[in-house]
Amino acid sequence: MITLTPAAAAKVQELLTQRGTPESGLRIGVRGGGCSGNSYFMEFCEAGSPTDDTIDTNGVKLFVDLKSMVLLGGTEVDYVEGLMGAGFKFNNPNVKHGCACGESFSA
């Protein structure tokens, strides 16, 4: 299961409303690449495919393909703001090694 913190869900809902698609959801997944082998991605999504897991977390629909679910199971996505900027942070318990940028990992 993948979850969004209340802060992350509020930010996603804000972004969906700004783009005029408040009923849409968010596709979260993993692609090959980055300095550690895998990188996270997030994109707006109208609907999932038949093979996706669909998760409702804090009022946001997440669509996750089965391959990504294996690498993301148990992940919590947070939205953080700080002096160095703001953004989404993946707290993934499956990570064996991550790079310094925090955007790629190996599992």
C-alpha positions in Angstrom: 0.0 0.0 0.0 1.2 3.5 -0.8 -0.1 6.5 1.2 0.0 10.2 1.0 0.4 12.3 4.2 -2.3 14.9 4.8 0.1 17.6 3.6 0.9 15.7 0.4 -2.8 15.0 -0.3 -3.7 18.7 0.2 -0.9 19.8 -2.2 -2.1 17.3 -4.9 -5.7 18.4 -4.5 -4.6 22.0 -4.8 -2.6 21.3 -8.0 -5.5 19.3 -9.5 -7.9 22.2 -8.8 -5.5 24.7 -10.3 -5.3 22.8 -13.5 -9.1 22.4 -13.6 -9.2 18.7 -13.1 -10.2 18.2 -9.4 -11.7 14.7 -10.1 -8.5 13.4 -11.6 -5.9 11.4 -9.8 -2.2 10.9 -9.6 0.0 8.2 -11.2 3.0 7.3 -9.1 5.6 4.9 -10.3 9.2 3.9 -10.8 11.2 4.1 -14.0 14.7 2.8 -14.7 17.3 5.6 -14.6 19.0 7.9 -12.2 22.3 7.4 -10.6 21.1 4.5 -8.4 19.1 2.6 -11.0 15.5 3.6 -10.4 13.8 6.9 -10.2 10.4 8.0 -8.9 7.8 9.7 -11.1 4.5 11.4 -10.5 2.0 12.6 -13.1 -1.6 13.7 -13.3 -3.8 10.9 -14.5 -7.5 10.9 -15.6 -8.0 7.2 -15.0 -5.9 4.1 -14.4 -5.4 1.1 -16.7 -7.1 -2.3 -16.0 -3.8 -3.6 -14.5 -3.2 -0.7 -12.1 -3.7 -0.8 -8.4 -6.1 2.1 -7.5 -5.6 3.5 -4.1 -7.6 6.2 -2.3 -5.5 7.9 0.3 -6.6 11.0 2.1 -9.1 11.8 -0.7 -6.7 11.4 -3.6 -6.8 8.6 -6.2 -3.4 7.0 -6.8 -2.8 4.8 -9.8 0.2 2.5 -9.6 1.3 -0.1 -12.1 2.1 -3.6 -10.7 5.8 -3.4 -11.4 6.1 -0.1 -9.5 3.9 -1.5 -6.6 6.6 -4.1 -5.9 9.2 -1.4 -5.4 6.8 1.1 -3.7 4.8 -1.1 -1.3 4.7 0.5 2.1 5.9 3.9 0.8 4.6 7.1 2.3 4.7 10.3 0.2 5.0 13.5 2.0 5.1 17.2 1.0 7.7 19.2 2.7 8.6 22.9 2.7 11.9 24.3 3.9 14.6 26.9 3.4 15.9 25.0 0.3 12.5 24.7 -1.4 9.5 22.5 -1.3 8.5 19.2 -2.9 7.3 15.7 -2.5 9.4 13.3 -0.5 9.2 9.5 -0.9 9.7 7.6 2.4 10.2 4.1 0.9 11.0 1.2 3.2 12.3 -0.9 0.3 15.3 1.3 -0.5 18.6 -0.4 -0.1 20.7 2.4 -1.5 19.7 6.0 -2.5 21.7 8.7 -4.1 22.4 12.1 -2.6 19.7 13.9 -4.6 17.0 11.6 -3.1 15.4 11.1 -6.5 16.8 7.7 -7.4 17.3 4.5 -5.5 18.0 0.8 -5.7 15.9 -1.9 -3.9 
